[in-house]
Amino acid sequence: MSSPIRLVLVLHNHQPIGNFDGVMEQAYQDSYLPFLEVFEPYESLRLAIHTSGSLIEWLEKAHPEYLDRLAALVAADRLEIVGGAFFEPILTMIPPRDRVGQISSYTEWLNNRLGADVQGMWMPERVWEQSLTSDVATAGIRYTILDDFHFKCAGWTEDQLHGYYLTENNGQLLCVFPGSEKMRYTLPFAEPQETIDYLRHVASIQPNAIVTFGDDGEKFGTWPDTKAHVYEHGWLRRFFDTLVANQDWIHVTTPSEAISSVAPLGKIYIPESSYREMTEWALPAEQQNNYEDTHHHLEEVGEWEGIKPFVRGGFWRNFKARYPETDEMYSRMLEISNRLESLIRQGQQGSDLDQARIELYRGQCNCSYWHGAFGGVYLPHLRNAVYNHLIAAENLLDRHEGNLRSDQEWGSIDAADYNSDGRQEVRLASDSLIAYAAPAAGGSLYELDVRNICHNLLATLARRPEAYHRKVLAGPSAAGGEVASIHDRVVFKQEGLDKEVSVYDDYLRKSLIDHFYDLDVTLDAVATNEYREQGDFVGGAYEAKLRRSAEKNQVLLTRDGHVDGTPIRITKGITLATGGSELEIAYLLEGLPNDQPLHFGIELNFAGLPAGADDRFFHTGDGNSMGDLGQRLDLIDVQSLNLTDSWLGIDCGLTLDRPTSIWTHPIATVSQSEGGFELVHQSVMVLPHWMVQADEQGRWSVKLRLAIDTSLAESRMNETACAVAE
């Protein structure tokens, strides 16, 4: 007979803020519900489940009966509820006050709804830094679960990881379980007997051992091909039957029971890390490929296993460097968190502040702040959801301070380092809009918030190289008829993706980006980035001057640059009226040559307005569709263009004071998700352009107006979750 061993099974069930109801319902039907139905009859087995707050809020509305069943299992001492940060933020990404607040508030929620005595927490994406110990302990948490990879990064070996350890920071202690990477790859992909054989090996080398499995619950039904494998073909029942058949030496238990019954193996200090794949994804794309090539080479020569314990990839925080668009979200989140904290320190309180805190917490959900095998930052609806909650929090804070009142119009303009890049940005705000301009980054507009629908029209994403693009070029691969982990599958959701991966951007897809093109450049060349930029204004630094008045606020942006060696000055003013829902943008070009025209264009991008739907379309002010928002348009001598999204309830109307040619084309990326490789619509580019001919003073000017009409949304505002002033 084998020595007794404890098997701790922890499921992590999560759906991000903003995910589609249909996706969440499918995950419920494919994973969460059938797993529970299979588990409930096995009365001798105990396990632990973590459900993220974003998912549990949805379950409370859509399937409260499921939560009732969890509560019954808790009462029967068959299920331990693992807590965590309420809305699944990466803890290293948010301030310590928000870490403690998220964890404590979720513990209270779980206790009230499920009767759970929460002892432990799920570490989102297992992103760890040692200083987290203090905040987690302060929030009342006794244990967490990391990967065995974390421990190996500290120098521990496989045979030292069959239990749990204590870690410490500033005298505060936390128990840490090493989750088994081997079991992450065998459950549910290998036959149950392979797990039994592995546990028997562990039991043979360490008495009273603990082996911990902690991983996504979605791999039991939601991941590709797993529903049939796990339920229809009976894998989960076979697994539970096998555990019951061996329960004379395998004690399937919970983390809290294991801590109460077995002493820690010792103390450990864990370096910053995450699970192994995450550290690889955090590397720059080229370095990811170098890492993979080196890995395969060392495997081929039989040296990888010896080197593997000492090899890890990048640092999670550098996702903000890889994707500046996520850094914009992060900076916006931090701005709101700091503002809320300032009000609380002043002794202010009230329902608006309480609700703003919850909206802030929702806006900290991690999924759209990074990218790996899951869509993450590449999924527009997740980015839009983060901004939705952050803007809602901002609205509540303004309402608390009396800035949003039905009996007055309001506006402001300020300059500060809003995105933590060491340079000043400009923020214009009114009752209806909030606009952020970056003078040092081409004088571009990088955020435009429509307040009453809580939507950022500039939540864009640029096209950039990814390490997996070479897999796209190589073509799809099969798994040999077996169920494969999402990390091993190469599946195309559309044809022709190999033609899309070679188009990359060398600047962020924002608005008021100033281009000078060759006279004969075409829309196709601009759309595929196969053109020559004559000027140095894209990304160049502009000087900024702020102008304030009771009626309106304006930022004046000026740059002395060059177009093919000719000195040119651009001055552009962005004006937002107090109480206004329209941006007025005036351009003045000076120093233009008199002997030849220049081809000048102003790029604008609109995010969150999807392509391929009849109720999202272009028109010229009359409401008659010119095609959906995925169309390429080449318009000549027009003075207006509107983009309408009937579902969102918004119409963006661009008007110009002189006849204009306008190009439009969609910005789409090739990205990786658990279902395969796919083309994702990110934004709509609208580019007014002119053959500029100077006047006698070498000048040329144009005025643009961008009017945001949300009357359709306002008519159904009671149906939205957006927090707005009454």
Secondary structure as UniProt FT lines:
FT   STRAND          5..13
FT   TURN            17..18
FT   HELIX           21..27
FT   HELIX           28..32
FT   HELIX           33..39
FT   TURN            40..41
FT   TURN            43..44
FT   STRAND          47..51
FT   HELIX           53..62
FT   HELIX           64..75
FT   TURN            76..77
FT   STRAND          79..84
FT   TURN            86..87
FT   HELIX           91..93
FT   HELIX           96..114
FT   STRAND          120..122
FT   HELIX           124..126
FT   TURN            130..131
FT   HELIX           132..138
FT   TURN            139..140
FT   STRAND          143..147
FT   HELIX           148..153
FT   TURN            154..155
FT   HELIX           158..160
FT   STRAND          165..169
FT   TURN            170..171
FT   STRAND          172..179
FT   HELIX           181..186
FT   TURN            187..189
FT   HELIX           192..205
FT   TURN            207..208
FT   STRAND          209..216
FT   HELIX           217..219
FT   TURN            220..222
FT   TURN            224..225
FT   HELIX           226..227
FT   HELIX           228..232
FT   HELIX           235..245
FT   TURN            246..249
FT   STRAND          250..253
FT   HELIX           255..261
FT   HELIX           276..281
FT   HELIX           285..300
FT   TURN            301..302
FT   HELIX           304..307
FT   HELIX           308..310
FT   HELIX           316..318
FT   HELIX           319..322
FT   HELIX           324..345
FT   TURN            346..347
FT   HELIX           351..362
FT   TURN            363..364
FT   HELIX           366..369
FT   HELIX           376..378
FT   HELIX           380..400
FT   TURN            401..402
FT   TURN            406..407
FT   STRAND          411..416
FT   TURN            418..419
FT   STRAND          425..430
FT   STRAND          433..438
FT   TURN            439..443
FT   STRAND          444..450
FT   HELIX           451..453
FT   STRAND          455..456
FT   TURN            457..458
FT   TURN            467..468
FT   HELIX           469..474
FT   TURN            480..481
FT   TURN            486..488
FT   TURN            495..496
FT   HELIX           497..499
FT   TURN            500..502
FT   STRAND          513..517
FT   TURN            519..520
FT   HELIX           523..527
FT   TURN            528..529
FT   TURN            538..539
FT   STRAND          543..548
FT   STRAND          552..563
FT   TURN            564..565
FT   STRAND          566..577
FT   TURN            578..579
FT   STRAND          582..590
FT   STRAND          598..607
FT   TURN            614..615
FT   STRAND          616..619
FT   TURN            629..630
FT   STRAND          633..645
FT   TURN            646..649
FT   STRAND          650..673
FT   TURN            674..675
FT   STRAND          676..692
FT   TURN            696..697
FT   STRAND          699..709
FT   HELIX           711..715
FT   HELIX           717..719
//
